[in-house]
Amino acid sequence: MIKTMWTILLLLEKMLLVWLLTMEKSSGHMVVVSGSLPNYHTVLQFAREEFVTTRRMKRFWTSTGLCPPEPRNRSGAFLLSRDSLMNLELIAALPNRAISHVRVHWLLELLEVSLEQEQFRFNFTGLDVFLDHLRHVGLQPGFELMGVPKGNLPAAVWLQSYAPVFWKDLVQQLVGRYMDRYGGRYVSRWRFEAWNEPDLRTYNLLNFTVHDYLSYVFAIRDGLLAMDRKAHTRPPYRHMSSAAKLFPLYGPAGLFKSVQHHPFCWSVIKVCSANVTHGCPFDTITFHRKGSGRWASEVLDGGRQLLEDILNSFPPVGRLKFANDEADPIAGWSTGRPFQADVRYAAMLFSIVTQHWSEIAEGSDLGRRLQFLSHDNAFLSYYPYVFEQRTLLARFQMNLTNPPHVQFIAKPAFSALGLLANLGPFAGPTQFLNGNVSYVLSVDKPMKYVCLVASRSNDSFPLWTKRSYVNLTIPTVMVRDDRFHTFHRISTLIETIQDGRNDPFRLWQRQGKPPFPTTAQLAAMRAVQLPSILYAKSQVVEFGKGSKGTDIVLNLRGPWIVSVRLCSEHYPPPGRVRNVRVRTVHRDEVLIFWHAAMGKKQGKRCIQTYEVWFKSIKCSVKCKATGRVQCKWCHINVSKHTPFMFYQYVQNFTFPAITRAACKEVCSGITGYYKVRAVDLFGRKGQFSRAVYYKASEM
């Protein structure tokens, strides 16, 4: 019996290998059988045309979103909680504006309102705190005009006759306040959007009818138009055409299912169709199309089908722009799913973005109209699904410490957005190869910078063949400076996210899934949370010698994402880091955040890492050379790749001092001075930021 079972297993294994070999041969890739499982060999070579035939790549995927948990009357407290604000600051720490907008439900719950002498009086204190934080960390809100401000307003306010006055007045006061507070240029980058998914009973708190909903939509549109006209009377918008809207309205943020069950969304589309130019309240039609959790392509297919349905029934609406601002692989963020914990979700995000980019680059019906994508993954996870929920960060609520605190670990999806942010401003269409490999090749003009981002995955499913060998030809001759020197120095950096290697979830599983990890366990997870460097090299290239470039063989474990960056030595060196902030994590830990240098001429895309330095005010070791106790600067992340704009520091590490080789300095405590500088692919170091003093609080 046992012999028969072994015979059957061997036959099944042979059949599987034959099938895989057949599939690979038909795909044009070579398979090398090692042991009992095949390996993928992929060759990536680039023709000159791929660098020349590029088009401007608008960064259409740089939005995330979140919804406060129940109960709704605690939404304001949740948004202003320490966990929520730290989560957003970490998301904002991705480079090159990898995330620019955060779309938030129930923002108006942060307001208080009263009716005095027939005038609405709003208390903006809570909303000020939240929006101040977004601006300080470098984000803009996707401002959903959604929620019920706190206050004892009479029921008449929500009746049909009075509600439009309320909504128009609210929008005018809100926009006016924040234009005065932040300036029109910043507020004009916000995305004002109508009530989220108004057809769902869970969101329709005011019991809108179709007539009520349309009245609400036109009221907020009228409020934005009034502030638009007012803004055009001020510099710097005084000389702009009045046709250029500073505050466009997005909506209806709907699911667009059947007309019977989703009348609000379809009614407003019907109104828009009747008079697109003057009768439509929305400048961009926002919709929600998610997948089933199987394939990344389901998101694109759903968007295509919805657009086709709308244009077939309402052709004039085709003159408007469209946006999918909940473009997630599957609905239900809080449901724990293993693929959302590891590199599979990261690769699916890559695929969703690059598949939509292919539509834009090729000028399809959807691509011509697509304004942006947003993914709802800025939620706060909780045990036991700290990694498996649809989030960018895993949150550990350390409730056994005194006081309780929170620890965050970056998931592969977080790093994937950081690698996508390396793409240059011009790119060719997405290339789809057999073996589930795809890539986007991008450049700057003049071509002092080239970036390739590639991926291999099986979407939410595991790969049969984990190992990939990628033969990559780096086209160094295509990276030129604007003076066309004969000899030219170029640096190459290859970073990867790989299954099992850049995978803190798997490590947490091996640790036994502790709800309250120890300091050592957290440090081990952080050691694998960000992309790894596979290759870093500078070389001198002589043009005109017919060089095909540099050949590199990458040994990767799938699913994987690879970023390849090539920089010319004539690319601007790093500028001075700014806005260093030090945040308390716990009594012996801090998070250091910073921003890259401002200005278009700063070499942000060629930054390889950041150096974080600390000088304690408590010095316990004497310098052997001088015999004096002297506090020295310590390079606290000396051996750690730090590609993003944050670093978590735990006290009591020993590092070599930089001024005298004979000195050793113990960096005791966390109270002291912190400074940061950028280092590019050539090892060129930018100017240090201003040193920031931090004093540990008593706990």
N, C-alpha and C positions, 0 to 999 in steps of 0.2 A: 504493500500500500504506500509506504513512504517512498520507495523507489519510483512508483508511478507518479506521485505528486512532484518529485524532483524533475522527472522527465517532462511533465506538463509545464512546470515553471521555466525550464530551459527553453522549451519550444516557444513559450510566450515571449521570453526575453529576445530570442532570435527574431521573432516576428516583429517586435517593437523596433529592434535595430534596423531591420530591413526597411520598415516603413519610414523611419527617420532618415536613413540614407537616401531613400527614394525622394522624400520631400526636399532634402538638401540639394540633391543633384538637379531636381527640377527648378530649384531656386537659383542655381548658378553659384552657390557657395560650396566650399570644400569642407568635408567632415573628416576629422581624424578620430578614430575610435581608440579610447584609452580605457583599459579595463572593460567594464560592461556598458559604459555610457559614452555617447559621442560628445565632442566639443565643437563649438561653432568657430569657424575662421572667417573673418570679414575683412575685406580690403577697402579702405577709404582713400581714394585718390581724387584730386580735384583738378579739373580743367580750368584754363584761364577764363573761359566764358562764365564760370560760376562766380568769379570775382567781379566781372564787368557787368553782368546782367543782374544787377541788384536794384531794389527799390527801397524807398524810405520805410523803415519799420517803426510804426507808431507803437508805443508801449501800452497796448490795449488790455493787458492782463493784470495790472498792478492794483487790484482792488480786492479787499477781503470783507468779511461781514460777520456779525454776531447778533444774538438776541438774548437779552437778560432772561434768566430762568424764572419760573413761577415762584412766588406769587407776583403778579404784575405790579401791585402797589409797592413792591420793594425794588422795582427796576432802577430807580434813581440811586438807591443805596448801593446796589450791585455795581452800577457803572462807576461810582465814585470810590469803590472799595480798593484797598491796596493791591489785592490780587489782580483786579481788572486793569488798573493803571500800569502795573508792572508788565502784565501780558502785552499790552499795547506798546509799551516802550521797547520791549524785546523785538516785537514784530517790526517796529520802525527802525531797528538797528541793522536790518539787512542793507547791503550796499546799493548804490546807484538807483535809489528810489524803487527798489524791488517791489515794495508796497507803498502806494501813494495815498490811497483812500481806504477808509474803513466805514462800511455801511452798517448803521446801528438802528435796530428797532427800538421804539418807545422812547426816543430822545425827549419828546415833549413832556414826559413824566418828570423831568428835572425842573420844570417850571412850576411856579405858583401864580395864581391869577385871582383877581378880585374885580368886582364891578362897582365903580364909584362915580356917581353923578353921570351915569350913562357912558362912562369911559372905562375901557379895560386897562387895568394896572397889572403889569407882569413883574414878578420877582425872578430875575435871571441868575441869582447867585449860584445855584447848583449847576446850571448849564454853563455858566462862566468857568467854573472849576474844571469841568470835563473838557470843554473846547480849548481852554488855556493849555491843558496838558497835551492835547492833540497837536496844537500848534508848536509847542515847545519841543516835542519829540520829532516833528517834521511830517505829520500826517494831516490830511484834509478829510472832513467828514463827508460820507454819503448821507446827506441830511434828510432822513425820512420825516416828512411833516405828519407825524403819526403819534398818537397818544392823547391822554386827557390831562391837562395841567391840574395840579392840586388846587383846591379852592371850593368854596361853597357857592357856586354860581347857580342862579335860578334855572329851573328847567327850560324856561323860554329861550335861553342861550342856544340850546341844542335843537330848537324847533326850526323848521324849514325857513321861516321868515327872518330869523335872527342869525342863524348859523353863518351865512356868507359874510356878514359884517364882522363877526368874530374872527373868522379865518383870514380874511383880508387884512384886518388890523394886526393880527398876530404876526403874519409874514412881514408886514412893513416894519413893525417894531423890531422884530428879530433881525432882519437884514440890516436895518439902519444902525442898530446897536453894534453889531459886529463889524460893520464897515468902519464905524468910528473907533472901535477897539483894536482892530487888526489891520485895517486898510482895505480898500476895494480890490487890490490886486490879489490878495490872499483869498478873500471871500468869493471872488469870481471863479476860483478853482473848485469851489464846493460843488457837489451834485445834489441839488434840491429835488426830492422825489416825493410823489404822492404816497398815500397810505399803502403799506405793504399787503399784497394778496387780499384785497378788500372783499372778495367773494366768500372767503372762509369765515365761518361763524366765530372761530377762535380769535380772529383779529377784528371783526366788525363789532366793536364794543358799543358804538353809537347807534347800532341798528339802522344803518343807512338803508334807504330804499334807492332804487336806481336814480330817481330824481334828486334825492338828497346827495348822493355821491357825486353826480354831475355838478350840482351847485357848489359842493365843497371843492371840487377840482378847479372849476372856473374861478372861484374866490381866491385860492392860493395862486393861481396863474395871474389874476389881476393884481394881487399884492406884489408879486415879483416884477411884473411889468411896470408898476408904479415906481418901484425902487430902481428899476433899470433906467427909466426916464430921469430920475433924480440923479443917479450916478453919472449920466452923460452930461450933466451940467458942471461936473467937478473935474479938475485935472486928475489923472492924465487922460481921461476918457472924453473930455470936452470936444475934441476934434475928431473923434471916431464917428463912423456912420451909425445912425440910430438903428439901422437894421441889424447891427451886430449886437446880439443879446449877451449881456454880461451874466445874467442869471437865468439860464434856460431851465425848463421844468422837465423832469423825467417821469415816466409812468406808463401804464398803471401798475407795474410791478406784479403782474398777475400770472396765474397758471394757464389761462386760456384753454380750459378743458371745454366741455360742452356748453353751448349757449344757454341751455336750461339751468345748469348748475353754476355758471359763471357769467351772469348777465352784466355785471358792472364792467368787466374788461371789454366784452364784446360791444356793449352800448357805447363806450367812449370811442372805440375804433370806428363804429358806424358814424358817430358825430364827426370824427376826423375825416372820414372818407367824403362826407358831404361838402366840406370846405377845409382843405388841408392848410391853405395859406393863412386864413384869418379865423377859422372856426375850430381849429384843433388846439386844445390846451397844452398838448405835449410837443416838445421839440425832438425828443427821442422816445421811441416806444420801448419800454423795458418789459421783459418777459422772463419766466423761469422755466428752464428745461434742464432736468437732471437725467442721469442714467439709471439703470437698474442695479448697478454695482458689478456688472460683468465686464463691459468693454468701454474704453474711453470714447470711442467713436459714437456711442449712443447719444452723447451730449450734442455733438455736431449734427447728427441725423435728426434729433428732435428739433433743433433750431431751424434747420432747413425745411422740415415738414411744416412747422408752424408758419414760417414765412410764406411758404407756398399756399397754405390754406388762407392766410390773410389776404394775399395778393389776388387769389382767385375770386374771393368774395368782395374785396374792397380794393380794386386796383389803384385808386389815387393815393392810398396810404404808402405805396411804394416810393413816394418822394421823400419820406421821412427816414431818419436813421433808426437803427435797432440796437438793443444791447441785452445780453443774457446776464443778469446780475445775480443769478444763483445757478452757476454752471458746474454743479458738483456731480461726482460719479454716481451718487445715490442719495436719496432723501433720508432724513432722520439722523441728525448729527450725533445724538447721544447714544445711539445703538452701537455697542462694541463690535467691531469687525476686525479680524486679524490683519487684513490687507491694509487697513488705515494706519497701522502701527509701524510698518516697515517701508522698505524702498518701493514696494508696489504702488502705494498711494503717491509717492513722490514721482514715479515714472508716469502714472496716470495723469497727474497735473501737467507734466511736461507734454504728454501726448495731446491733451485737450487744448493746450495753448498752441502747439505747433500745427495741429490739424486746422484750427481756426486761422492761423497765420497763412497756411497754404491756400485757404479760401480767399483771404484778402489779397495775397500776392497774385493769384490767378484771376481775380476780378469776377468771381461768381456772384450770383444774385445776393446771397447772404454776405459775402465778403465785401462787396461794394457798399453795403449799408451798415456793416457791423461797427459800432462805436466803441464798445468795450465788453470785457468779460469780468465777472466777479465771482469769487469762490467764498462760500460761507465756511470759513475754517478758523476764525479768531475766537472761538469759544474757549471756556475754561473746563478742562477735563476733570474727572473725579474718579476715585477708587471704586471698583476694581478695574475700571477701563481707562486708566490714566494715559495709556498709549493708543488704545484701540478706538477711541472716539475720533470724530472728524475734526481734528485740531492741528495746529502747527507746532504746538508745544505740549509736552506732558507736564501736568501739575501735580506735585506731591504736597498735600496739606499736612504739615508737620504739627499735628495737634497735641503731641505729647511733650513738646518743649514749652518752656516758660519764658516769655510768652509764646503762643503758637506762631508759626511762620510758614512761608510757602517756598518751595524749591521748584524751579522750572528746568526741564531738559528739552533741548531742541530735537525735533523729530526729523527724519530724512526729508519730509515735505518742505520743511522750513529751509533746509539747505538747497533743495531743488530750486526754490524761488531765488535764492542768492546766486546760483549758477546761471539761471536764465537772465538775471540782471546784468551779466557780463556781455550779453549780445550787443553788437555795435548798432549804430543808427541806420545802416543799410544792410539788407539781407536778401538772399535769394529764396525761392519757394522751398518749403520743407521737402526733403528727399526721403522717400520711403523705400527701404531695401527689404529683400526677403530675409527671413530669420528674425522678424520683428525688430529690425534696426531702423531708426530714423534719425535725421540730423538737420540742423539749420546752420548755414554758413553766413557769417555777417562780417562787415568791414566798416571802417571809418573812411572818410574821404578828405584829403588824400590818404592813401592806404598805409598809415603809420600803425594801424591796429587791425588785427584779424581775430575773430573769435568763432570757434566751432563748438556747438553744444549738441551732443548725440546721446541716444538712449537705446537700450534694448530691454524689453519686458514682455510679459504676456498679460498685461493689464492686471486685473485682480487675481488672476490664477497664477500658481507657481510655474516656473519654467522646468521643462523636462531636462534640459541641458543647461546646467548652471555655468559652466566654464566657457568663456569666450576669449578668443585670440584675435585681436584687431590689429591688422597691419595698416598703420597710419603713415601717410607721406605728408610731412609738414612742408607746405609750399613757401619756404622762406624767401624765394625770389620775388614773391608777390608783395611782400611788405617793403614799401619804399618810403623814402623821405621826399619832401617836396623839392629838394635841390638835386636829386638823382646823383648822389655820390657813387663812385665806382665801388668803394668799400663801405660796408654798412654793418653796424652791429645790431643783432636781433636777439631778443630773449623769448624763450618759450616756457610756458607753465601749463602743466596738465594736472587737473584736480578731478577727483572721482567721488561718487557715492555708490557703494557696492553693498549688495546683500550680505549680511553677516559680518561686515567689517565696519561700516558706518551705520550701525544698527543698535542703538541703546536699548531698544525693546527686547532684543534677543538676550542681551546681557542681563537685563532686569529679570527675564525669565530664568536664566541660569542662577541668579541670586536668590530665587525662590519667590519672586514677586512681592517683596516686602512693601507694606503700605507706608512705612516710615524708614526709608533707606538711611544707613549710616553715612557719615561724612566720607568714608572710604568708598562705599558703594556709589554714592553720588559722583565722586571724583572719577571713578572708573567709567561711569556712563558718560560723563562729560568728555572723557578722553576719546570717545568714538562718536560724538554727536555731530561733528562738522565734517566737511569734505576733507579728504586726504590728498597730499601731494604725491603724484606718481612720477613726475618728471619735471625738472627745472634746470635750464641750461641757457647760457648765452654763447653766441658764436658770431664770427665775422663772416659776412656773405660778400662775395665778389660778383657783381652783376655782369652779364654778358658772356658768361662762361658755360651757359647751357645747363646749369645745375637744376636738377629736378626737385631738390629740397632734401629734407632730413627724413629718414625712414625710422620709425619706432614701432615696436611690437608691444601691445598692451595685453596683459594677462588679467582678465576681469572676471569677477563672479557676478552672475546675473540674478535678478535684474540690476542694471547699473545705469548711471548717468555720468557722462564725461564732459568736462569743459576744457577746451584747448585755447589758450590765449597766446598770441604772438604780438610783441610790441617792438616798434622801432626805437632806437636810442634817441631819435628826434621827437618822440612823443614827450609831452611836458612832464617834468619830474613832479613828485607829490608836493602838494601845497601844505599849508599849516592846518593841522587838526584844530577844531573849534568845539565849543559848547560841551566841554567835559563835565559829566555829572556823576556823582557817586551816591548810590542808593544802598540803604541798609537792607541786608537779607536777614541776618541774625547777629548775635552778639560778636561773632568772630568772622563774619563774612560780609562782603560788599559786592555789588555789581557796579562796574564802571562802564559808562556809556559815553559816546562822543559822536561828533558829526565830521564828515570829510570836509576838506576845504571847499569854499564856495568859488564859483566862477567857471566858465566854460573852458578856460585854458589850463585848468588843473588836471593832472593826469590821474583821474579817478579809476578808469578801467584797467590801468596797468599797475594798480596797487596789489601787491602780493600778500602782505600781512601788516599788522600794526604792532608796535612795541608799546607795552604799558609799563610805566616806571612808578615806583613808590619810594618815598622817603619818610621813615618813621620819625616821630618826635622822641621815641624812647630808644636810646642806643646802648646796648649792653656789652659790646665787644670793642676793645681798644685796637687801634691800628698799630701793628707791629713796627711799621716804619717810623711813626711819630710818637707812639706811646700815648696818644690822646684819644679820648672818646669823641668821635665825630660822626654825625649822622650822614650817611651816604645814600645816593639814589640806587635802588635795586631794580633790575630788569625782571619783573615778577612773572612774565610769561615767556621767558627766554627760550624754552624748548617746545613751545606750543604754537601750532599754526593758528593764527587769529585773523581769518579773512573778513569777518563781519565786525560791526562797530559796537562790540560789547565784550566784556571779560569778567568772569566771576573769580574773585580773589579770596582765599582763605588764609588767615594769619599764620605766622610762625614758619616761614620758609627761609632757607638760607641760600644766598646767591652771591657770586663774586662781585666785588665793587669794581667800578669802571675806571677810577682815577689812579689807583695804585695796585699793581699785581700782588703786592705783599699783604694787602688788607682784605679782611673778610668781614662782612657786615650781616648781622642778623636782622631781618626785617620783622621786628616784633610788633604785634598788635595790628590794628587797622587804622588807628588814628594817625594822620600825617598828611603828606602832600602827594598828589597823583598828577601825572602828565602822560601824554600819548603822542606818538609820531607815526607817520606812515612810511612804509618801505616798499619800493616798487620792484619789478621783476629784475632790474639791473642791480639791486642792492642800494639804489640811491635813497637817501633818507631825507624826509621832509623836516621842516622846522618843528620843534616841540610845541605842543599846545601850551597855553598858559597853565601854570601849576595851580591845582585846585586843592584847598584844604578841606579835610573831612575830619570831624570829631565823632568818635563812636558814642552812641547814646547809652545811658545806663539802662540795663534790662533786669 
